[in-house]
Each structure stands twice: as C-alpha cells, then as structure tokens.
Amino acid sequence: MGVSVLAVGCISVVLVVVVWQVAATWRARMLSARERQNQELVVKCVRLLEENAELQRRTLAEIAQVREVTSAMEKMMRAVG
C-alpha cells in the first residue's frame, strides 16, 4: 500500500509540472504574438506619420503657389483698375 501511495503522489507531481509547463509555454506564445502585433502597429503608425508629413508638405507648397498666383492677380487688377 505504501508503494501505490508513493506512485500516485509521484504521478500527481509529474502531472502538475507538465500542466504548469504547458500553461507557461502557452502564456509565452501569447505574449510573443502580442509583441509581434505591437511591432506591426508601430511600423504602420510610422508609415502613416511619414505619409501625413508628406501630405502636409505638399499642401503647404500648393498654398504657397495659390498665394503667389493670387498676389500676381491682385497686382494685375490694381494696374488695370
């Protein structure tokens, strides 16, 4: 009877360790997947910020052109009027 109790105890300990390790491995995989998703989001955000900066630069250039044309038209209208 003492041997069977010892065997059941050892099997129980082994099962607890196996379950514990499986859970730890699962948690590590989940954290790794989350980290990978975060890195992908960072890359996407950087790309969007760069695109936004380029759009702002183009918009400012277009505004400068419109101001130049408007100024030239005002001068011409003053000269005519």
Buried (B, 14 or more C-beta within 10 A) or exposed (E): EEEEEEEEEEEEEEEEEEEEEEEEEEEEEEEEEEEEEEEEEEEEEEEEEEEEEEEEEEEEEEEEEEEEEEEEEEEEEEEEE
